[in-house]
Amino acid sequence: MRVNSMRAAIAAALVVSAAPLAAQGDIETVCNEFSGNSQAQSRCAAVAQAVDAAQPQLGILLAGGNPTLGTASTGGVRLGLIPRFSVTARVNVVGARLPDIREVQSSGGSVDVDEFRVPAPAVGANVSLGLTNGFSVAPMIGGFGAIDLLGSVTVLPLSLAGDDFGDNAYSWGAGARVGLMRESFITPGVSVSVMYRNLGEIQFGNVCESGEVPVSGNRSTCTGGGDFGEIDFGLTNLSGRAAISKRLLGLGLTAGVGYDKFNTDANFAFRSPVVAGTEQIIRFEDVEVDNDRWSAFLDGSFTLLFGSIVGEIGWMQGADPIGSFPSTSDFDPKEGTWYGSAGVRLSL
């Protein structure tokens, strides 16, 4: 009887270690299970904060400010059977900041986390296709209710940023823009837009560079070296924009505000020492991460016939740190994020 009980216990342990992990809460509370161990909780929070900070910064890298660089106006009059449209090639850049989870210093019960900075690029294309012309209330005052369909494709060349990141990631997006006023000689262009975007998986850090040995549940040991932590996630982004633009003698200015909601089911892992002196790896899967941010942007453009050269600068607000994030960290999540774009827009 005793032998059978031991066999049953061993089999149950193997099943637990081999089974995939279920969803493990949200990013604000996932580290609460270590509340009795302040160092383990701070280590967990440092990596969780990296997920929470990276998500909106990647989202604004994809979205940028203006969905159609250099203008807030819907397109002009349809040319016969050809709908009005514009195509934009653009490069977005974000001054990304994260807790540096590659190496964390521990002293007694405290954890010190440096800040990691990198200019993160994204290369993409946007298209705007006129659906309706709207209506006019007076000569040279029109475009009320005009609708443009919007689309985007983007690649994040993460391989250019170094070995700490995974493979390149790709994004697609779709949405619509509604004209409140079409730009004319006497009136500015005013519009609101909504877009949905989806980004594939990205990775930062590698917590175990060789094979892991399962211990139980979400814990394992590593037979080799690796970073202190790693994060792995994709994201969805719902972005809204309101903008106003005006051109004069080929020079144009566009100003706008944005509101973005980001959603992620993230995986992350960190190294945590145990009392016996053996360092364990603790993994979390499908942790829910939700963020929303306000932003503002300003475009400058120069137009020649059917083409425009455009530059953009923008800023996105920060947020409070997640619970138990080490206050001694060099990284301050409350700081905002600067971003910019440069591109060429062809319109017809």
Secondary structure, DSSP 8 states (H G I E B T S, - for coil): -HHHHHHHHHHHHHHHHHS------BTTTGGGGGTT-HHHHHHHHHHHHHHHHHHHHHHHHHH-S-SSTT--S-----BTTB--EEEEEEEEEEEEEEE-TT--EEETTEEE--EEEEEEEEEEEEEEEEEE--B-SBTTB--BT-EEEEEEEEEE-GGGG-TTB-S-EEEEEEEEEEEEE---SSS-EEEEEEEEEEEEEEEE--S-SS-EEEEETTEEEESS---SEEEEEEEEEEEEEEEEEEEETTEEEEEEEEEEEEEEEEEEEEEEE-TTS-EEEEEEEEEEEEEEEEEEEEEEEEEETTEEEEEEEEEE------TT--TT-S--TTS-EEEEEEEEEEE-
